[in-house]
Amino acid sequence: METDRTAWQRARRPEQKLQRRDAILDAARALLDRDGLEGTGINAIAREAGLSKPAIYTYFDSREAILLDLLSDEYADWIGELAERVPNEAAPQDIEALARVIASSLSTRLSLCVLIGSVSSVLEHNVEPETVAEFKRAIYAHRPRVLGLLQTVMPGLGEHHADAFMLLVVLLAGALWPASHPSPVVAEVLERPEFAPYACAFEPHLTTFCATYLRGLRDGSRG
């Protein structure tokens, strides 16, 4: 480990710096998947990446800055998946298929959903204004691509409605993820018949909510 850390400390070339950034984000992702948000602290990230804590601060001002960068990468990867799947799995006007693709693509993305649910309450605290601005620019850069994907299924869908729908999707994903992945105690309680109506299933619920909203947009445009 010391040999690796020494090598990191000597990294000066752009490609080496990029490798260091990727190592930090990979460490944060692994911790997030394994230990959750509370277990993904700056000390744990440094240990997981095989770096010193000062080395982490060379690249990121805080844990939250790391996680915002990770969220940006995860979001870009998700949009890339949608770009591959939507044209192949959702024909024009097939709103239900589009909703299923969106929900199923998010259902396996633990890191993305956990981070989305923590943006306002956690990640956008303890960071510099420009860090937040860079994060939002990175997310908003995908807007044209997202609009194009949605319009392959819903021709004529305007940018305003596309923005509103994607905002709904990410807000719902962030809220549904913890509700559908409860603690063992809560999961046991929800198995009781009296509480069955309150059990949440991520993919089915998100599919239903997305399809309902999209049908409202379609029917509203017809009116």
Number of C-alpha atoms within 10 A of each C-alpha: 10 10 9 11 15 13 12 18 14 10 15 9 9 9 10 14 16 13 14 20 19 14 18 27 21 16 19 28 23 17 20 22 15 11 11 16 18 8 15 23 16 19 15 15 27 21 14 17 23 20 23 17 14 10 16 21 14 9 15 19 14 17 19 22 21 23 26 24 19 22 25 20 16 20 21 16 13 16 18 14 15 22 16 11 16 20 15 9 14 20 15 15 15 14 21 17 18 28 25 21 20 22 22 16 16 23 18 11 15 17 22 26 24 21 22 22 20 17 16 10 8 13 21 18 14 12 17 12 11 9 17 18 11 14 19 13 12 17 15 12 11 14 16 11 14 19 19 16 22 25 17 18 19 21 13 11 17 13 16 9 13 22 15 11 17 16 12 15 21 16 14 19 24 19 17 20 24 16 17 15 14 14 10 9 8 12 14 10 13 17 13 11 9 9 10 11 10 11 17 18 14 21 22 14 16 24 20 15 15 23 20 15 17 20 14 12 17 17 10 9 10 7 5
